[in-house]
Amino acid sequence: MSGLNSENRMPSADPRAAAIGAQLRAARLAARKSMAEVAEQAGLTKGYLSKLERDLVNVSVASLLRLCDALDVSVSSLFQPARGEIVRASARPPAGSSWGTGTRAFSLSPSGERRMQAYISEIAPGGTSGNEPYSLPVDVEFFFVLAGQLQVTIEGEQVTLEQGDAFTFSGKAQHAWRVAPEAERTLLLVIISPAMPATGQTV
């Protein structure tokens, strides 16, 4: 097997190894290319590129040069701090099935972002967070009603949020929310900080 084939290489323990996954992903999204497209152009597998973007494997110089050619970026640009990462409206991943009834939620923040998480939730009339209040292992939770109306109960006290209203509270507080059956569809922006632990629990 060639030494240039890094797809099965174990992550290096070398502390000088640079983490460039976020920069690679940002460059790919900026180029509007799918992971499969970039992997094929660089002669890599999609699975390996996915691990590389999450800094789970290291990359050989030869593979890195091919990736830069596929993305039309310089090697040096990957070793600079990423300016930001875009989540396109057409590529928002579903946020899971634990958002209550009558609800569709999508993630707005990059998958590797740990400082915060942002979601947009579409709640049908009569939609609720569930039969019981819940809490989250986060410091801050933020609701912003983009459209419609939302009734929030926090520690037994109810507040009604109208379009344009914002509500900031501790995620550790017992809370629940609902949209009245006679109300219109509600569009809700949710931000939590820090990001949820990777345990499968959702907002």
VODRENLO-907962 format. One line per field, with one value per residue: residue in three letters; x, y, z of N, C-alpha, C, CB in turn; residue number from 1. Coordinates in steps of 0.02 Angstrom, whole numbers, plus 50000, padded with zeros to 5 digits. Glycine has a CB too. Example, Ala and Ser with C-alpha at 12.3 -4.5 7.8 and 13.67 -1.06 7.14 Angstrom:
REM residues 2
residuo [ALA,SER]
n_u [50660,50642]
n_v [49716,49888]
n_w [50390,50354]
ca_u [50615,50684]
ca_v [49775,49947]
ca_w [50390,50357]
c_u [50660,50645]
c_v [49835,50002]
c_w [50390,50394]
cb_u [50565,50704]
cb_v [49776,49970]
cb_w [50452,50286]
num [1,2]
***
This chain:
REM residues 203
residuo [MET,SER,GLY,LEU,ASN,SER,GLU,ASN,ARG,MET,PRO,SER,ALA,ASP,PRO,ARG,ALA,ALA,ALA,ILE,GLY,ALA,GLN,LEU,ARG,ALA,ALA,ARG,LEU,ALA,ALA,ARG,LYS,SER,MET,ALA,GLU,VAL,ALA,GLU,GLN,ALA,GLY,LEU,THR,LYS,GLY,TYR,LEU,SER,LYS,LEU,GLU,ARG,ASP,LEU,VAL,ASN,VAL,SER,VAL,ALA,SER,LEU,LEU,ARG,LEU,CYS,ASP,ALA,LEU,ASP,VAL,SER,VAL,SER,SER,LEU,PHE,GLN,PRO,ALA,ARG,GLY,GLU,ILE,VAL,ARG,ALA,SER,ALA,ARG,PRO,PRO,ALA,GLY,SER,SER,TRP,GLY,THR,GLY,THR,ARG,ALA,PHE,SER,LEU,SER,PRO,SER,GLY,GLU,ARG,ARG,MET,GLN,ALA,TYR,ILE,SER,GLU,ILE,ALA,PRO,GLY,GLY,THR,SER,GLY,ASN,GLU,PRO,TYR,SER,LEU,PRO,VAL,ASP,VAL,GLU,PHE,PHE,PHE,VAL,LEU,ALA,GLY,GLN,LEU,GLN,VAL,THR,ILE,GLU,GLY,GLU,GLN,VAL,THR,LEU,GLU,GLN,GLY,ASP,ALA,PHE,THR,PHE,SER,GLY,LYS,ALA,GLN,HIS,ALA,TRP,ARG,VAL,ALA,PRO,GLU,ALA,GLU,ARG,THR,LEU,LEU,LEU,VAL,ILE,ILE,SER,PRO,ALA,MET,PRO,ALA,THR,GLY,GLN,THR,VAL]
n_u [50043,50024,50119,50059,49926,49811,49693,49666,49743,49788,49740,49864,49975,50052,50079,50093,50013,49896,49730,49619,49493,49373,49405,49419,49288,49219,49275,49231,49091,49082,49121,49011,49000,48966,49004,49030,49064,49185,49265,49275,49341,49461,49512,49479,49385,49212,49180,49304,49334,49231,49269,49388,49346,49295,49404,49450,49542,49709,49790,49880,50015,50005,49869,49811,49852,49781,49651,49649,49663,49542,49454,49495,49578,49712,49844,49893,49785,49705,49760,49733,49629,49456,49338,49203,49055,48938,48768,48666,48501,48436,48497,48477,48490,48374,48318,48293,48177,48121,48049,47922,47744,47665,47765,47903,48075,48232,48409,48513,48643,48818,48870,48979,48986,49008,48991,48867,48696,48580,48412,48272,48101,47949,47788,47635,47460,47398,47510,47632,47760,47754,47680,47733,47832,48003,48183,48346,48521,48595,48658,48590,48437,48352,48212,48136,48001,47960,47848,47672,47609,47660,47640,47719,47765,47850,47928,47801,47738,47650,47686,47646,47702,47710,47719,47880,47920,48042,48120,48221,48297,48343,48402,48397,48285,48122,48016,47890,47803,47674,47563,47413,47262,47176,47258,47375,47497,47656,47816,47971,48123,48256,48387,48520,48641,48785,48815,48713,48757,48824,48716,48603,48489,48367,48303]
n_v [49941,50113,50244,50366,50351,50402,50369,50265,50296,50312,50439,50559,50574,50682,50839,50949,50935,51011,51070,51074,51053,51132,51241,51178,51131,51253,51309,51220,51235,51369,51358,51298,51160,50986,50860,50739,50776,50848,50751,50655,50730,50751,50626,50548,50462,50489,50464,50474,50610,50667,50632,50702,50835,50845,50838,50711,50629,50634,50715,50679,50764,50756,50724,50837,50937,50900,50917,51057,51098,51052,51133,51256,51339,51409,51319,51381,51457,51370,51357,51468,51554,51512,51619,51610,51506,51447,51399,51343,51388,51290,51177,51149,51045,50926,50943,50837,50723,50755,50868,50891,50894,50921,50996,51055,51059,51138,51139,51281,51309,51265,51092,51063,51165,51220,51322,51380,51342,51354,51356,51341,51336,51270,51280,51204,51253,51214,51141,51075,51069,50954,50842,50865,50982,51029,51031,51095,51054,51180,51349,51465,51501,51555,51629,51686,51754,51739,51737,51728,51665,51621,51525,51517,51423,51442,51380,51366,51487,51579,51653,51753,51761,51870,51904,51959,51971,51933,51815,51778,51657,51544,51389,51284,51297,51233,51215,51241,51244,51304,51315,51396,51309,51385,51478,51549,51471,51459,51530,51503,51559,51482,51491,51418,51413,51355,51242,51094,50945,50801,50696,50657,50717,50842,51011]
n_w [50000,49963,50040,50032,50043,50150,50205,50293,50398,50568,50686,50721,50861,50871,50938,50860,50753,50649,50670,50546,50504,50517,50435,50311,50290,50288,50173,50077,50084,50048,49917,49867,49851,49862,49987,49928,49797,49815,49875,49772,49672,49735,49748,49858,49987,50028,50161,50224,50202,50275,50405,50410,50403,50529,50606,50643,50586,50518,50378,50229,50146,50006,49987,50044,49956,49841,49887,49907,49774,49723,49792,49757,49836,49934,50017,50131,50174,50243,50365,50435,50553,50542,50466,50476,50463,50347,50350,50235,50182,50109,50153,50285,50424,50492,50661,50743,50825,50946,50983,51028,50992,50832,50771,50676,50669,50634,50621,50635,50660,50636,50635,50715,50807,50970,51060,51057,51006,50874,50821,50709,50723,50668,50717,50726,50741,50902,50933,51047,51177,51246,51371,51496,51592,51551,51567,51523,51508,51501,51505,51460,51376,51233,51162,51013,50935,50774,50695,50727,50884,51049,51193,51344,51484,51631,51769,51825,51798,51676,51519,51377,51216,51082,50904,50864,50995,51122,51229,51363,51464,51599,51547,51632,51708,51743,51609,51481,51323,51212,51070,51046,50999,50916,50863,50741,50632,50708,50703,50766,50834,50913,51029,51114,51244,51329,51187,51174,51265,51182,51184,51125,51170,51138,51113]
ca_u [50000,50064,50121,50019,49856,49802,49624,49663,49793,49762,49757,49931,49980,50096,50042,50099,49964,49848,49660,49597,49428,49325,49423,49402,49216,49199,49295,49187,49025,49089,49125,48947,49013,48948,49060,49043,49099,49254,49301,49290,49391,49525,49533,49469,49317,49169,49185,49367,49328,49188,49310,49438,49312,49282,49469,49456,49600,49757,49792,49947,50028,49979,49796,49794,49861,49726,49592,49654,49649,49470,49418,49523,49603,49782,49856,49902,49720,49674,49792,49710,49564,49398,49300,49134,49029,48870,48720,48619,48430,48417,48535,48468,48475,48321,48346,48273,48105,48102,48028,47852,47695,47647,47824,47961,48131,48292,48468,48542,48714,48859,48868,49034,48985,48994,48978,48795,48658,48522,48362,48210,48048,47882,47741,47566,47409,47390,47574,47657,47824,47740,47634,47768,47887,48070,48239,48404,48585,48627,48652,48542,48393,48325,48157,48115,47944,47964,47779,47624,47605,47684,47628,47774,47758,47915,47921,47731,47711,47639,47694,47626,47746,47682,47768,47929,47940,48099,48118,48284,48288,48389,48380,48389,48219,48070,47975,47852,47774,47619,47528,47342,47231,47145,47309,47405,47562,47706,47885,48009,48196,48280,48459,48541,48713,48823,48780,48692,48802,48808,48684,48542,48434,48355,48265]
ca_v [50000,50173,50286,50426,50336,50419,50358,50219,50316,50330,50508,50566,50602,50739,50898,51001,50924,51066,51054,51115,51029,51187,51281,51138,51131,51320,51319,51179,51267,51430,51338,51267,51091,50934,50821,50687,50807,50864,50689,50625,50771,50746,50557,50523,50438,50536,50450,50502,50682,50683,50627,50755,50898,50844,50831,50644,50598,50680,50713,50682,50824,50745,50729,50907,50976,50884,50950,51128,51106,51041,51188,51318,51381,51398,51279,51425,51482,51321,51362,51530,51545,51518,51680,51592,51449,51459,51345,51366,51374,51227,51121,51146,50976,50919,50946,50778,50711,50764,50937,50895,50876,50974,51039,51037,51102,51131,51169,51338,51316,51210,51033,51062,51224,51201,51381,51391,51308,51393,51316,51373,51287,51284,51249,51208,51267,51158,51109,51083,51037,50890,50842,50884,51031,51000,51077,51078,51066,51238,51409,51515,51483,51618,51621,51745,51736,51771,51743,51693,51676,51564,51527,51484,51415,51432,51373,51374,51552,51581,51715,51747,51797,51888,51913,52010,51966,51891,51792,51747,51626,51490,51325,51236,51307,51190,51255,51208,51293,51279,51362,51384,51278,51434,51525,51534,51437,51499,51520,51519,51553,51460,51490,51395,51421,51327,51190,51035,50888,50754,50639,50642,50758,50903,51062]
ca_w [50000,49958,50100,50022,50058,50221,50225,50349,50447,50633,50704,50749,50928,50866,50958,50809,50700,50649,50659,50490,50482,50510,50377,50252,50282,50268,50104,50035,50082,50010,49847,49851,49828,49910,50012,49878,49740,49833,49886,49706,49638,49770,49749,49926,49998,50063,50232,50249,50203,50331,50465,50406,50421,50601,50638,50672,50554,50488,50305,50200,50105,49939,49989,50058,49894,49796,49915,49892,49703,49714,49823,49730,49891,49949,50076,50189,50198,50288,50430,50465,50587,50499,50479,50491,50426,50324,50344,50184,50196,50076,50182,50358,50446,50543,50729,50782,50833,51016,50992,51045,50940,50785,50766,50635,50689,50593,50651,50599,50677,50611,50677,50763,50850,51039,51102,51056,50954,50852,50786,50690,50735,50641,50763,50701,50793,50947,50946,51115,51192,51278,51428,51557,51584,51543,51577,51482,51542,51470,51547,51434,51321,51204,51114,50976,50894,50708,50671,50768,50956,51088,51265,51379,51556,51661,51841,51844,51778,51603,51482,51308,51170,51018,50850,50879,51065,51138,51298,51383,51530,51613,51519,51687,51737,51715,51564,51428,51278,51170,51026,51055,50940,50873,50839,50676,50634,50741,50682,50826,50835,50978,51037,51179,51255,51273,51150,51212,51263,51128,51215,51088,51194,51100,51148]
c_u [50045,50062,50080,49946,49844,49733,49618,49713,49760,49781,49824,49928,50025,50058,50047,50048,49909,49778,49633,49528,49378,49340,49408,49327,49191,49216,49250,49118,49027,49092,49060,48956,48992,49011,49080,49082,49172,49295,49321,49345,49461,49550,49528,49399,49278,49174,49249,49363,49283,49227,49361,49407,49296,49347,49478,49515,49647,49759,49864,49954,49998,49903,49774,49801,49804,49661,49592,49640,49573,49429,49441,49543,49677,49789,49860,49836,49687,49704,49779,49643,49506,49358,49228,49113,48956,48830,48666,48548,48409,48451,48529,48452,48417,48352,48326,48198,48079,48081,47955,47808,47680,47704,47874,48017,48193,48350,48495,48617,48753,48861,48923,49035,48964,48980,48904,48763,48598,48477,48306,48156,47982,47832,47670,47519,47397,47455,47599,47726,47815,47695,47667,47820,47954,48122,48297,48468,48626,48616,48595,48501,48358,48272,48145,48060,47946,47894,47734,47628,47626,47668,47682,47757,47826,47908,47850,47699,47707,47651,47674,47671,47712,47738,47815,47953,47999,48097,48183,48276,48339,48361,48368,48321,48169,48024,47941,47824,47718,47595,47454,47311,47201,47195,47334,47470,47614,47776,47930,48084,48217,48356,48474,48617,48731,48783,48764,48747,48778,48778,48620,48483,48428,48312,48192]
c_v [50062,50212,50348,50414,50345,50401,50310,50237,50335,50402,50510,50595,50663,50803,50954,50992,50977,51041,51101,51096,51085,51229,51244,51140,51199,51333,51279,51211,51331,51416,51307,51198,51042,50897,50768,50715,50819,50801,50657,50663,50764,50674,50526,50494,50491,50526,50479,50577,50705,50682,50684,50822,50902,50833,50764,50605,50653,50669,50716,50745,50816,50753,50801,50950,50963,50916,51025,51143,51100,51100,51256,51366,51365,51355,51324,51450,51434,51324,51429,51518,51556,51581,51665,51533,51459,51394,51369,51345,51307,51166,51118,51074,50975,50913,50886,50776,50725,50836,50943,50876,50936,51021,51010,51086,51086,51167,51225,51344,51256,51152,51032,51121,51205,51261,51396,51347,51351,51348,51362,51320,51312,51245,51259,51227,51205,51122,51124,51050,50969,50897,50867,50938,50995,51053,51051,51092,51121,51299,51455,51485,51548,51600,51688,51724,51775,51781,51704,51712,51613,51575,51485,51481,51400,51435,51388,51440,51556,51650,51702,51790,51807,51895,51971,52009,51918,51874,51755,51720,51570,51424,51273,51242,51259,51233,51212,51263,51261,51335,51346,51355,51328,51484,51505,51495,51485,51480,51546,51509,51536,51460,51465,51401,51395,51273,51131,50982,50838,50690,50619,50682,50820,50950,51043]
c_w [50000,50023,50094,50036,50132,50246,50285,50403,50512,50648,50740,50819,50929,50885,50908,50753,50705,50636,50605,50466,50470,50449,50312,50238,50258,50195,50056,50028,50041,49935,49822,49820,49883,49932,49961,49819,49756,49843,49820,49670,49669,49775,49819,49931,50036,50139,50262,50253,50260,50396,50467,50426,50495,50641,50673,50642,50531,50413,50281,50159,50036,49937,50001,49996,49845,49821,49900,49819,49691,49739,49798,49786,49901,50012,50138,50217,50247,50358,50464,50499,50539,50517,50498,50448,50410,50327,50296,50201,50167,50106,50257,50379,50495,50613,50772,50793,50903,51031,51009,50987,50896,50770,50716,50653,50647,50626,50606,50611,50651,50660,50730,50812,50921,51084,51108,51004,50938,50811,50762,50691,50707,50683,50738,50758,50836,50964,51016,51123,51226,51338,51492,51543,51578,51559,51535,51520,51508,51515,51525,51377,51298,51154,51080,50928,50828,50679,50718,50841,50993,51162,51299,51453,51585,51737,51864,51824,51702,51576,51410,51266,51104,50966,50868,50951,51073,51212,51313,51454,51539,51585,51573,51721,51704,51672,51511,51383,51237,51125,51032,50991,50891,50844,50770,50687,50664,50716,50738,50815,50906,50978,51107,51184,51324,51237,51194,51210,51210,51158,51179,51112,51152,51140,51154]
cb_u [49952,50040,50191,50028,49838,49814,49585,49674,49836,49788,49703,49974,50006,50126,50067,50169,49933,49868,49618,49647,49400,49324,49497,49426,49181,49232,49368,49180,48999,49152,49183,48907,49087,48897,49042,48977,49065,49255,49258,49227,49370,49519,49603,49480,49318,49096,49184,49425,49299,49128,49346,49467,49249,49232,49480,49392,49578,49827,49750,49961,50104,49999,49767,49839,49929,49717,49589,49723,49687,49448,49426,49474,49562,49820,49921,49945,49674,49683,49867,49705,49558,49353,49301,49087,49039,48871,48690,48639,48386,48435,48608,48411,48536,48276,48324,48310,48089,48159,48043,47834,47630,47590,47857,47944,48147,48281,48523,48507,48723,48930,48873,49098,48936,49052,49014,48778,48638,48544,48334,48216,48041,47877,47749,47545,47344,47342,47626,47608,47866,47804,47607,47801,47888,48079,48260,48403,48626,48600,48718,48580,48340,48381,48092,48175,47877,48006,47771,47634,47533,47760,47556,47842,47706,47966,47971,47724,47755,47569,47769,47551,47812,47641,47734,47902,47881,48166,48056,48343,48216,48401,48431,48445,48195,48030,48018,47795,47827,47561,47553,47306,47178,47092,47367,47419,47583,47702,47901,47985,48231,48252,48491,48519,48735,48889,48823,48627,48807,48870,48669,48527,48444,48324,48272]
cb_v [50000,50217,50304,50453,50264,50493,50331,50148,50373,50283,50538,50609,50549,50746,50922,51000,50853,51119,51060,51110,50982,51230,51299,51066,51111,51372,51297,51108,51281,51469,51289,51312,51082,50885,50789,50655,50872,50907,50640,50623,50844,50775,50551,50580,50371,50527,50375,50480,50708,50634,50560,50759,50906,50788,50888,50605,50552,50669,50770,50620,50838,50676,50684,50934,50958,50808,50939,51155,51053,50977,51185,51351,51369,51464,51239,51485,51495,51251,51350,51586,51592,51455,51726,51652,51384,51487,51323,51338,51429,51230,51127,51194,50943,50857,51009,50778,50639,50745,50977,50964,50850,51013,51049,51041,51093,51158,51116,51402,51323,51234,50970,51061,51278,51162,51442,51465,51236,51455,51260,51406,51272,51266,51277,51139,51290,51111,51131,51053,51082,50856,50773,50823,51080,50973,51082,51117,51001,51250,51448,51578,51428,51660,51594,51778,51750,51728,51717,51620,51698,51554,51500,51521,51359,51486,51418,51366,51610,51557,51742,51767,51758,51953,51926,52077,51944,51925,51745,51799,51598,51483,51299,51244,51380,51154,51308,51162,51323,51252,51356,51450,51229,51471,51529,51600,51413,51491,51557,51476,51619,51389,51560,51321,51495,51297,51167,51007,50854,50737,50654,50569,50777,50887,51129]
cb_w [50062,49901,50116,49952,50035,50231,50167,50325,50420,50689,50749,50705,50977,50796,51025,50780,50706,50596,50725,50432,50533,50573,50379,50261,50347,50313,50094,50064,50152,50032,49837,49803,49809,49880,50079,49854,49721,49897,49928,49663,49638,49839,49724,49979,50036,50041,50243,50204,50136,50335,50469,50336,50380,50618,50687,50662,50494,50519,50274,50156,50100,49914,50044,50113,49860,49791,49991,49912,49661,49750,49898,49682,49957,49957,50069,50170,50139,50260,50424,50412,50647,50504,50418,50480,50467,50252,50414,50115,50169,50002,50163,50380,50477,50529,50763,50849,50815,51062,50929,51069,50972,50812,50834,50557,50764,50521,50663,50619,50753,50596,50633,50727,50821,51067,51074,51044,50975,50812,50832,50619,50810,50564,50835,50671,50761,50919,50894,51167,51237,51297,51438,51589,51644,51471,51652,51415,51544,51397,51545,51409,51342,51172,51149,50937,50932,50661,50597,50761,50977,51077,51283,51367,51573,51637,51878,51915,51806,51586,51486,51298,51161,51023,50782,50864,51109,51120,51312,51380,51538,51689,51470,51738,51729,51772,51530,51457,51231,51214,50951,51073,50962,50912,50889,50637,50564,50818,50614,50885,50811,50997,51024,51192,51246,51298,51090,51184,51332,51086,51288,51094,51269,51033,51113]
num [1,2,3,4,5,6,7,8,9,10,11,12,13,14,15,16,17,18,19,20,21,22,23,24,25,26,27,28,29,30,31,32,33,34,35,36,37,38,39,40,41,42,43,44,45,46,47,48,49,50,51,52,53,54,55,56,57,58,59,60,61,62,63,64,65,66,67,68,69,70,71,72,73,74,75,76,77,78,79,80,81,82,83,84,85,86,87,88,89,90,91,92,93,94,95,96,97,98,99,100,101,102,103,104,105,106,107,108,109,110,111,112,113,114,115,116,117,118,119,120,121,122,123,124,125,126,127,128,129,130,131,132,133,134,135,136,137,138,139,140,141,142,143,144,145,146,147,148,149,150,151,152,153,154,155,156,157,158,159,160,161,162,163,164,165,166,167,168,169,170,171,172,173,174,175,176,177,178,179,180,181,182,183,184,185,186,187,188,189,190,191,192,193,194,195,196,197,198,199,200,201,202,203]
***
